[in-house]
Amino acid sequence: MKKVIITVVGVDTVGIIAGISAYLARNKVNILDISQTVVGGFFNMMMVVDGSASTKTFDKLCSDLDKAGKAKGLEIRCQKSEIFEKMHRV
């Protein structure tokens, strides 16, 4: 697993970034870039991460984050960066 794009959307609460960052750190997934904003009480974040040092598969990482997000009322999605890179070559 190389670069992955993670997006998080939901009602803003304390600890969203901390929780996701802690999970990624425990699983040796490096955060390369992060952008977050809160608009009208709604949280939106995009992360570019490198999972090449992780033992987690892409599918397992996505599943874990999806479950964690649902438990906190957040929508967390993972996409491989290749999707975006190939779209821009067309």
C-alpha positions as CSV (number, residue, x, y, z in Angstrom):
1,M,0.0,0.0,0.0
2,K,1.5,3.3,-1.1
3,K,-0.3,6.7,-0.9
4,V,-3.8,6.7,0.3
5,I,-6.3,9.7,0.4
6,I,-8.4,9.6,3.6
7,T,-11.4,12.0,3.9
8,V,-13.4,12.6,7.0
9,V,-16.7,14.4,7.2
10,G,-19.1,14.9,10.1
11,V,-20.2,17.0,13.0
12,D,-17.2,18.6,14.7
13,T,-16.2,17.1,18.1
14,V,-13.1,17.1,20.2
15,G,-10.5,14.5,19.3
16,I,-11.3,13.6,15.7
17,I,-7.8,14.3,14.3
18,A,-6.2,12.9,17.4
19,G,-8.1,9.6,17.2
20,I,-7.4,9.1,13.5
21,S,-3.7,10.1,13.8
22,A,-3.2,7.7,16.7
23,Y,-4.7,4.8,14.7
24,L,-2.4,5.6,11.8
25,A,0.7,5.9,14.0
26,R,0.0,2.6,15.7
27,N,-0.2,1.0,12.3
28,K,2.9,2.7,10.9
29,V,1.0,4.8,8.4
30,N,2.8,8.1,7.8
31,I,0.8,11.3,7.4
32,L,2.3,13.2,4.4
33,D,-0.2,16.1,4.2
34,I,-3.3,17.1,6.0
35,S,-6.0,19.8,5.6
36,Q,-9.0,20.3,7.8
37,T,-11.7,22.9,8.2
38,V,-14.8,23.4,10.2
39,V,-17.8,25.2,8.5
40,G,-21.0,25.7,10.4
41,G,-20.1,23.1,13.0
42,F,-19.3,20.5,10.4
43,F,-15.8,19.0,10.2
44,N,-14.1,18.2,7.0
45,M,-10.6,16.7,6.6
46,M,-8.4,15.3,3.9
47,M,-5.2,13.4,4.5
48,V,-2.6,12.1,2.2
49,V,-0.9,9.2,3.9
50,D,1.9,6.7,3.1
51,G,1.1,3.1,4.2
52,S,4.1,1.4,2.7
53,A,5.6,0.6,6.1
54,S,2.3,-0.8,7.5
55,T,1.4,-4.4,7.7
56,K,-2.3,-3.5,7.2
57,T,-3.7,-4.1,3.8
58,F,-5.5,-1.2,2.1
59,D,-8.9,-3.0,2.6
60,K,-8.2,-3.6,6.3
61,L,-7.1,0.0,6.9
62,C,-10.3,1.2,5.2
63,S,-12.5,-1.2,7.1
64,D,-11.0,-0.2,10.4
65,L,-11.4,3.5,9.7
66,D,-14.9,3.1,8.5
67,K,-15.9,1.3,11.7
68,A,-14.2,3.9,13.9
69,G,-15.9,6.7,11.9
70,K,-19.4,5.1,12.2
71,A,-18.9,4.7,16.0
72,K,-18.3,8.5,16.2
73,G,-20.9,9.6,13.6
74,L,-18.3,10.3,10.9
75,E,-18.0,9.3,7.3
76,I,-14.4,8.2,6.7
77,R,-13.4,7.1,3.2
78,C,-10.2,5.8,1.8
79,Q,-9.1,5.9,-1.8
80,K,-5.9,4.9,-3.5
81,S,-4.0,7.9,-4.8
82,E,-3.5,6.2,-8.2
83,I,-7.2,6.9,-9.0
84,F,-6.5,10.6,-8.9
85,E,-3.2,10.4,-10.7
86,K,-4.7,8.5,-13.6
87,M,-7.7,10.8,-13.8
88,H,-5.4,13.7,-14.5
89,R,-3.5,12.0,-17.2
90,V,-6.5,11.6,-19.5
